[in-house]
Amino acid sequence: MVAISDTAGGPGPSAKVRALHELFVAGQVDAAYLDSVPLRRVVAESWQRSLATGVDPNGAGRHAEALTALEELRSSHPLAPTLPLIRRLLVEDAVDSGGVVVAITAADGTLLWVEGDRQACQKAEAMNFVPGANWSEDVAGTNAPGTALALGREVQIRGSEHYARIVHPWNCTAVPVHDPATGVVLGAIDLTGGSRVAAPETLALVRATAVAVENQLALLRLTRPAVDTDTGTARLSVLGAARPRWQAGGSTPITLTGRHADILVLLIRHPEGLSADHLAMLLDEKDLDVVTIRAEMSRLRRVIGKNFIESRPYRLQEPVTSDLGDVLDALQAGNVNGALNAYTGALLPQSVSPAVGRLRNELIASLRGAVLAESKGSNVSLLRRWLQLPEGREDRTGWKLLHDHAATDPVARARARAHLAGLDAELG
C-alpha cells in the first residue's frame, strides 16, 4: 500500500467517508445504506467482506513471520528474481521522493519486502506494515494490496476508505502480478504514502512495473536451464506397510518421514496448490499452525530438492508419479485387474492426517466397488484376490457373493461358508 498524504500522517480523503466508516463499523448503517451513498463500490464491498470475516477495525496486519521463515519465503518465492527490477523502477524513486513505501507481497497477503523512504517505513511500522506481516483483506480489512489480491485486479484505496482506523492517514495503490504461463496470482506490488500515491499516474506506474515483472518472469522461464531432477520423473511410493519412499529419476530411493509423505500425497491430489493454512488443516485439524507447516516444507525441500515444490501456494512444479496414482489411473480406465496388481496395501496406514485418512478410505471403497461390480459376471478371480487382502477379510458382502456365485467351485464355496460363519459369530 502507499502511505499518508504528501507528508506522512497528513489528512485522509473526506470527512464524509470517515464519518460513514464510523457508522458502518459501529453497526449503525448496513450494506443497503452503503449502496445509497457516494462511496466507491469497490470500497463498500470490501468493507462488507471485512465485517463478515470479523476484521478488527482497531487492528491492522498481524502474524509477522519469524526471521528464518521469512527468509525461506523470500528465497523460494517466484517474485524473488524480479526484485532488482522492482527496485530500479520503483524503490529508487521512492527513496529520492520521500514519504513513499514500496511493498511486495505473496499471494496470501504476506509482506515479503517493504522498502523506500526510511522515515515513511518507520512510520509504517507503527501499523505493523513490515516484512512478514499478513495484510490480506480477511486479516487487515480493506487495503490496496489485500483487496487487490482478493479481487485479482488493481486497486487504489484512499485514507478513510481503509477498514482499519490506524491506516486512515495513508493512501495506497496495488497491482497483482500474475504467472505469465498459468495466469495464477503470484503476489502484488504496492505503493503506500501520501495523497499523490492515489493519483492516476501512480496507478499507471505500478501497472507498468507489474507488466515489466511479468515479462521478466516469462523471459526467465524461457532462458533458464532445465531443472535438474536427477534425470527422469520423480516417483512416490506410499502404499502398503513399507516406509514411504521418494526416488528422483535413477537416484537412490529416499525414505521419507510420515509427515513428508502426507504432504507429497496431498500436493499430488491438489495440483492447483495449497496455502499453508489449508495444508495445515488437511494434515491436522487442530494442532498445526502456519509456522510449523513452513518449517516442514523447508525440511522437505532439503530432502527431495528445492526445485520440486513451489511456494505461495505450495504446489509441485515437476511431474511426480506414484503407486497411488497407478491404482487410481487403472480404476479410471476400467482396468480392475491392473488396479489390483498396483494395490500393494493401504495408503500410508500409519498416517493420522484426516485428509490422508479420507483418501485412504476412498481408495479402498473405490477398489472394492470396482471388484464387486466386475465379479457379478462369470469370473470370480478378481473377487477371490480382493478377499485375500487385509481389506477384504471382513468384507461380508464380498464373501457372500463368492459363496453364492455360480462360478465358485465347491472347495471355495465351503471356505466362503466357513468364513461367513466366523464373521457372523464375531459380529453377533
PyMOL commands that set and color helices and strands:
alter all, ss='L'
color gray80, all
select helices_A, chain A and resi 15-25+31-35+41-52+67-76+80-97+118-125+137-140+144-151+159-161+165-167+195-198+200-223+258-269+276-283+290-304+306-308+323-332+336-342+354-374+381-388+390-392+396-404+410-427
alter helices_A, ss='H'
color red, helices_A
select strands_A, chain A and resi 101-106+111-116+155-158+171-178+185-193+234-237+245-248+254-255+309-310+315-316+320-322
alter strands_A, ss='S'
color yellow, strands_A
deselect
rebuild
show_as cartoon
